[in-house]
Amino acid sequence: MTVVARGFWLLRGRLGRVSALSRIAESPFAAPGAAGQAFRGFRSSGMRYDAIIISGTEMAKQIQKEIQHGVDSWVSLGNRRPHLSIILVGDNPASHTYVRRKIKAAAAVGICSEIILKPKDVSQEELLDITDQLNADPRVSGILVQLPLPDHMDERTVCNGIAPEKDVDGFHIINIGRLCLDQHSLIPATASAVWEIIRRTGIETFGKNVVVAGRSKNVGMPIAMLLHTDGEHERPGGDATVTIAHRYTPKEQLKIHTLLADVIIVAAGIPKLITSDMVKEGAAVIDVGINYVYDPITGKTKLVGDVDFEGNRKPVFQTKNLITLPDNTGILNKCTNAPRLHAAARRTYFFDC
């Protein structure tokens, strides 16, 4: 896999504020808050902005330090060290790579983990028996079933077989339902990563227009729910006005929406879906798209997002605040698994059902 770059491109003005990375306030273990209430940056003006690179790698390192401190403090109080059980089915190379990275990220912050490997022809009943055993095991803090599963299995049924309080991926119907009701829950990884990007870089959402291009139940929908909900609720949201588009939204209609947007989050799985003429000055763009395309220069497959990043790098686009590159969101995905597991270990979220 060819990684396009190692940093977030954040093109922002000199707003007379300190660096976004030095303003990290909340713990990643806290429920998301309304970013706009804490920060009031990214205002459009007639001045020309300079490009500033905010490293996704550095942001991830900071999150890891916070998580490690939280885990160490938890264990020092005599509590059991958090333990993650990952169920991996089949021999999909990408899935094996993702799982290895998750195991490595967990170990880096002091979280124990294990891989339960099953052949691709394992029955759904056997898989559900495994989740039942893990649900009942007090040693296990969190459970993760690596997706996708083989075609003969129903992913929704398997995800719902995990106890909600151990559902690190946040895919259980109860966690999704609580998320939609603005209640504390375990939130899907990509949505958590996007929230961390918004919160830690100071992107304003309070009262702003946001376009989420992508409607998947694991990515687009949770992101939209986090951003549009009330910052005063049990699980505070971003207080934004959110428009959801998807791959069948006509391009000319999508452009109308994006040109009005202060924040654009793209997770549709369509390369070059968002081009420079679709982004207004001062808008922030977060690219969550994952696409593998053939690179005629190298003759290899490379990872690209949904935003025409190469076009947006030209100097003429330095009047835009731009956060992009799917690889960096992936870096944070690995980190946000750990705080959700730690929250599960501490039973931060309480379920009455």
C-alpha positions, -999 to +999 in steps of 0.1 A: +000+000+000+014+034-010+007+061+016+000+094+000+014+115+028+020+115+066+003+146+077-030+164+077-031+193+054-048+220+075-049+253+056-060+279+081-055+316+087-035+334+113-064+337+138-043+350+167-047+317+185-022+292+198-014+260+179-044+236+178-022+207+190-012+226+221-048+232+231-057+196+238-080+198+268-104+169+274-094+133+280-102+110+251-121+089+277-147+117+281-179+117+261-177+140+230-186+176+237-196+204+214-165+215+197-180+248+187-186+258+223-149+254+231-134+268+199-144+297+176-118+294+149-120+290+111-138+323+103-138+333+067-122+366+057-107+383+027-071+377+039-049+350+023-042+320+045-009+300+048-007+263+047+000+246+081+006+208+083-009+191+113+005+156+116-020+128+122+009+108+135+017+133+162-020+136+172-021+098+175+010+098+197-006+123+220-038+102+223-017+071+230+001+089+259-033+099+274-047+064+270-016+048+285-018+071+315-054+063+320-048+025+318-018+027+342-039+047+367-067+022+364-045-008+370-026+010+399-060+012+417-061-026+418-083-031+388-079-058+362-059-047+331-082-042+301-084-072+278-095-072+241-106-103+223-106-101+185-124-127+165-109-131+130-126-153+104-109-165+072-077-155+054-085-120+041-051-103+039-065-068+047-084-081+077-052-098+091-033-066+086-059-045+104-060-070+133-022-070+137-023-032+138-050-032+165-030-057+186+001-036+183-018-004+192-034-021+222+000-034+235+015+001+231-009+015+258-007-015+281-039-033+270-039-071+268-053-087+237-058-120+220-068-132+185-093-160+181-087-172+145-114-193+128-115-207+092-137-191+066-161-220+066-169-217+104-206-217+110-225-187+123-237-207+152-201-215+163-192-179+161-222-169+182-211-196+208-177-179+210-192-145+215-215-160+243-184-174+260-165-141+258-196-122+270-196-143+302-159-141+307-151-115+334-115-114+321-126-099+288-133-062+287-140-058+251-149-079+220-143-071+184-154-092+154-133-082+124-154-073+094-162-083+067-174-118+075-179-146+049-210-144+028-228-172+046-229-151+078-252-122+087-230-095+101-258-077+119-267-109+138-231-115+147-225-080+159-257-081+180-244-113+196-218-092+214-228-078+248-234-041+243-211-031+272-182-051+255-190-040+220-158-021+212-168-014+176-201+002+187-220-018+161-246-035+185-281-023+179-283-010+215-251+011+211-264+025+178-298+032+193-282+050+223-261+070+200-292+082+181-308+091+214-279+112+225-271+088+253-237+075+264-226+045+243-196+029+226-192+049+194-179+033+161-142+039+155-142+061+124-168+084+139-147+086+170-116+094+149-134+122+130-146+136+163-111+136+177-098+154+146-126+181+149-121+185+187-083+186+187-078+209+158-105+233+169-128+231+140-160+250+148-193+231+145-216+251+168-243+266+145-223+256+114-234+239+082-219+204+078-222+180+049-216+143+054-211+125+021-218+089+030-247+072+047-232+039+059-245+027+093-210+023+106-194+055+094-216+082+078-246+079+101-227+079+134-207+109+122-239+128+113-255+119+147-225+131+166-223+164+148-260+174+147-270+166+182-275+190+211-243+199+231-264+200+263-275+164+261-262+134+280-239+126+252-231+161+239-230+167+202-217+193+178-248+215+174-243+217+137-269+217+109-261+185+091-269+175+055-264+138+045-255+130+009-245+098-007-233+082-039-266+087-056-269+124-048-265+141-082-231+158-085-247+192-092-269+189-061-240+178-040-220+208-051-248+232-040-247+217-005-209+216-002-205+252-013-227+261+017-209+239+041-184+251+068-173+215+073-174+186+047-168+150+058-165+126+029-170+088+034-187+077+002-161+055-013-158+074-046-124+087-057-122+125-065-159+130-054-150+163-039-131+188-061-117+222-054-146+240-070-170+224-045-153+238-014-158+274-002-131+295+013-126+288+050-143+254+049-127+223+066-127+190+047-121+156+064-116+127+040-126+094+054-129+076+020-109+044+014-103+035-022-076+015-038-068+026-074-042+017-099-013+042-101+000+043-137+033+059-126+043+031-102+023+003-117+010-005-082-022+000-063-024+030-040-047+043-013-067+074-021-097+090-005-128+107-019-113+142-021-092+153-051-062+159-028-037+165-056-058+193-071-064+208-037-026+210-030-021+237-056-012+272-043-045+286-055-063+265-028-043+279+000-073+301+008-090+270+022-089+253+055-084+217+045-079+185+065-077+155+044-059+121+037-077+089+047-045+073+060-043+098+088-079+090+098-069+054+098-040+062+122-065+077+146-089+048+141-064+025+157-060+049+186-097+054+193-102+016+197-082+018+229-101+045+248-134+027+240-119-006+253-108+012+285-142+027+289-157-008+285-133-021+312-143+007+336-180+001+326-183+038+320-215+033+300-244+018+318-271-002+301-306-006+316-319-030+289 
